[in-house]
């Protein structure tokens, strides 16, 4: 006699908050500005990339006086709709704020070697939101400049 098995329970669909690694690394490797329909500030070629909150191998732990690095940080997440994530006035949305928080956390791990101060300045941010197959995904990125200098923000070599 065949043994009866219980039917598989149906699981409710859950939309989890996960870091989404989109093609930032490929875009940046080709020296293109990421294709965000909305952005603010001045995009610079990054020296290190934090895709989805994870640093790449180029993230330094120390910088000598007179040097700096541009950190590019991206984040993406599923959202219920694009309200507050689209348009020229939506630059301070939750996604770009998460990307900025990750960039600042990475910048805080960098130490300046020598008799100098560390300065962290946001250079650029970009964001977008659009429909995907199973909902909406909001993407955002920021760039921060970490500089080690003496007495203000002198012109330094990156």
C-alpha positions as semicolon CSV with decimal commas, in nm:
position;residue;x (nm);y (nm);z (nm)
1;X;0,000;0,000;0,000
2;X;0,138;0,341;-0,097
3;X;0,221;0,572;0,186
4;X;0,038;0,902;0,190
5;X;0,237;1,214;0,229
6;X;0,119;1,552;0,338
7;X;0,091;1,810;0,063
8;X;0,355;2,075;0,074
9;X;0,249;2,377;0,271
10;X;0,216;2,693;0,074
11;X;0,453;2,959;0,184
12;X;0,359;3,321;0,168
13;X;0,571;3,524;-0,064
14;X;0,803;3,748;0,125
15;X;0,996;4,037;-0,016
16;X;1,322;4,043;0,174
17;X;1,558;4,335;0,202
18;X;1,876;4,213;0,040
19;X;2,176;4,391;-0,100
20;X;2,145;4,385;-0,477
21;X;2,469;4,382;-0,670
22;X;2,391;4,530;-1,003
23;X;2,647;4,594;-1,273
24;X;2,829;4,877;-1,089
25;X;3,164;4,701;-1,110
26;X;3,136;4,651;-1,487
27;X;3,021;5,008;-1,547
28;X;3,297;5,153;-1,332
29;X;3,561;4,927;-1,489
30;X;3,467;5,076;-1,826
31;X;3,495;5,428;-1,671
32;X;3,132;5,515;-1,741
33;X;2,913;5,716;-1,510
34;X;2,640;5,482;-1,376
35;X;2,314;5,534;-1,569
36;X;2,091;5,693;-1,306
37;X;1,813;5,912;-1,448
38;X;1,845;6,145;-1,147
39;X;2,164;6,262;-0,982
40;X;2,317;6,548;-0,785
41;X;2,677;6,664;-0,750
42;X;2,986;6,580;-0,949
43;X;3,068;6,219;-1,037
44;X;3,436;6,125;-1,005
45;X;3,619;5,807;-1,097
46;X;3,611;5,591;-0,782
47;X;3,912;5,430;-0,623
48;X;3,706;5,175;-0,426
49;X;3,357;5,029;-0,471
50;X;3,104;4,920;-0,207
51;X;2,842;4,729;-0,407
52;X;2,558;4,621;-0,180
53;X;2,750;4,737;0,127
54;X;3,048;4,509;0,067
55;X;3,389;4,663;-0,003
56;X;3,606;4,553;-0,292
57;X;3,973;4,463;-0,261
58;X;4,083;4,821;-0,337
59;X;3,949;4,958;-0,007
60;X;4,250;5,089;0,188
61;X;4,280;5,084;0,566
62;X;4,533;5,370;0,576
63;X;4,607;5,680;0,370
64;X;4,923;5,893;0,393
65;X;4,896;6,270;0,438
66;X;4,824;6,446;0,111
67;X;4,636;6,151;-0,043
68;X;4,270;6,072;-0,090
69;X;4,031;5,814;-0,231
70;X;3,681;5,830;-0,380
71;X;3,449;5,560;-0,244
72;X;3,147;5,460;-0,458
73;X;2,868;5,296;-0,256
74;X;2,549;5,149;-0,403
75;X;2,234;4,995;-0,258
76;X;1,910;4,857;-0,401
77;X;1,594;4,726;-0,241
78;X;1,243;4,613;-0,328
79;X;0,980;4,879;-0,255
80;X;0,600;4,875;-0,265
81;X;0,592;5,163;-0,515
82;X;0,822;5,435;-0,641
83;X;0,668;5,720;-0,439
84;X;0,959;5,917;-0,294
85;X;1,219;5,732;-0,501
86;X;1,184;5,906;-0,839
87;X;1,237;6,254;-0,969
88;X;1,485;6,534;-0,915
89;X;1,369;6,609;-0,559
90;X;1,399;6,252;-0,429
91;X;1,776;6,249;-0,367
92;X;1,744;6,195;0,007
93;X;1,539;5,876;-0,017
94;X;1,595;5,574;0,209
95;X;1,800;5,386;-0,053
96;X;2,055;5,663;-0,110
97;X;2,071;5,721;0,266
98;X;2,162;5,353;0,315
99;X;2,430;5,381;0,044
100;X;2,563;5,695;0,216
101;X;2,566;5,528;0,558
102;X;2,766;5,236;0,413
103;X;3,013;5,477;0,251
104;X;3,062;5,669;0,575
105;X;3,108;5,344;0,767
106;X;3,381;5,243;0,520
107;X;3,539;5,590;0,539
108;X;3,549;5,566;0,918
109;X;3,763;5,252;0,891
110;X;4,034;5,442;0,701
111;X;4,306;5,596;0,915
112;X;4,534;5,882;0,819
113;X;4,903;5,807;0,866
114;X;5,106;6,102;0,991
115;X;5,027;6,442;1,135
116;X;4,711;6,514;0,938
117;X;4,333;6,513;0,963
118;X;4,079;6,301;0,777
119;X;3,806;6,481;0,581
120;X;3,502;6,304;0,436
121;X;3,294;6,489;0,176
122;X;3,002;6,366;-0,035
123;X;3,066;6,433;-0,404
124;X;2,775;6,277;-0,592
125;X;2,455;6,075;-0,558
126;X;2,230;5,907;-0,814
127;X;1,899;5,719;-0,784
128;X;1,625;5,545;-0,980
129;X;1,316;5,334;-0,927
130;X;1,121;5,122;-1,169
131;X;0,905;4,818;-1,220
132;X;1,059;4,475;-1,226
133;X;0,891;4,141;-1,283
134;X;0,782;4,102;-0,920
135;X;0,746;4,458;-0,794
136;X;0,950;4,774;-0,786
137;X;1,320;4,807;-0,722
138;X;1,478;5,131;-0,603
139;X;1,851;5,178;-0,666
140;X;2,082;5,445;-0,537
141;X;2,451;5,525;-0,516
142;X;2,673;5,787;-0,360
143;X;3,036;5,886;-0,383
144;X;3,234;6,022;-0,092
145;X;3,585;6,159;-0,098
146;X;3,814;6,065;0,191
147;X;4,117;6,298;0,215
148;X;4,405;6,315;0,457
149;X;4,534;6,671;0,481
150;X;4,668;6,939;0,711
151;X;4,470;7,253;0,791
152;X;4,164;7,235;0,571
153;X;4,105;7,070;0,235
154;X;4,417;7,142;0,028
155;X;4,450;7,038;-0,333
156;X;4,587;6,684;-0,325
157;X;4,663;6,409;-0,567
158;X;4,403;6,131;-0,582
